[in-house]
Amino acid sequence: MAAKHISQSDARWYKRRAEDAERTLKNQKSRWAEEFSPGWVNIETLCLSSAEFAAVSTARLLGHAVIVVPEDRGTNVRLYAEPLT
């Protein structure tokens, strides 16, 4: 079966629609996190290494919430990524 050809203007229209949909989805995911943050209280700010910061940033870019859970013993914490969708 031959592929259906579309005009350049149609291709640009579809590209804009896809970009708009991606932007809307990104805003929706960000809004979820922002809706809960006004009531949160910042009890501490952690200084992360470059690798740790990259892991957290990547999780957020992928649309995940990052959850910090202390270990039962010691002073370590674990960072978990939870999908928002």
C-alpha positions, 0 to 999 in steps of 0.5 A: 500500500502506498503512503499517503502524501501530505502537504507541507502546510499540513505537516506544519499544522500536525507538528504544531498540534503535537508540540501543543499536546506535549506542552499541555502534558508537561504543564499538567504533570508540573501542575500536579507537583505544584498543587501540593507544594504550597502546603508543604513545609521545607524542613531541610535542603539537601546538597546533592552530588552532581550524579545525585542531582542528575538522577533527581532531575531526570526523574522529574523530566520524565514526569515522576515525583521524587520521594525521600525516605529515611533508612531505618538505621544510620543517616542515609535517605533513599530517593524514589521516583514515582510515576505521576501518570 
